[in-house]
């Protein structure tokens, strides 16, 4: 009887802990590595998972590399096979913390927060600091961020034959509503 009670108590506490996390599985991650006067190098992934612990400000995200979609199918194939080597490195992850985050102080007007953490992709991990606009909505919490990633930091080689057409400085945009 004592074990049943303890098991029920443990299950109840675990379910209340699980409810404190906010998440989405359909965050949008867009990147652009275009160079003026050449064909657009841009892709979007609309199935990014983002998890936030509103009590601590800890945040994590996961993007499957093969989920990025390009306008040109051949560009998508080259991205997966030659640049990101997505069979060997199938995902990109971020784990970090939002500085001075207090969910109770969020309003419908976006506030800028600093997020520090580790971005891992293509087998390399790098500490990054980004700014995100965060606001409370009727659906939950919106997080929007724009930042730049350097391909050299992650060992992503751009062949010399296309080096004038693809930027090493990649603009990244995250848009997620967590519930």
Buried (B, 14 or more C-beta within 10 A) or exposed (E): EEEEEEEEEEEEEEEEEEEEBBBBEEBBBBBBBBBEEEEEBBBBBEBBBBBBBBEEBBBBBBBBBBBBEBEBEEBBEBBBEEBBBBEEBEBBBBBBBBEEBEBEEBEEEBBEBBBEBEBBBBEEBEEBEBEBBBBBEEEBBBBBBBBEBEBEBBEBEBEEEBEEBBBBEBBBBBBBBBE
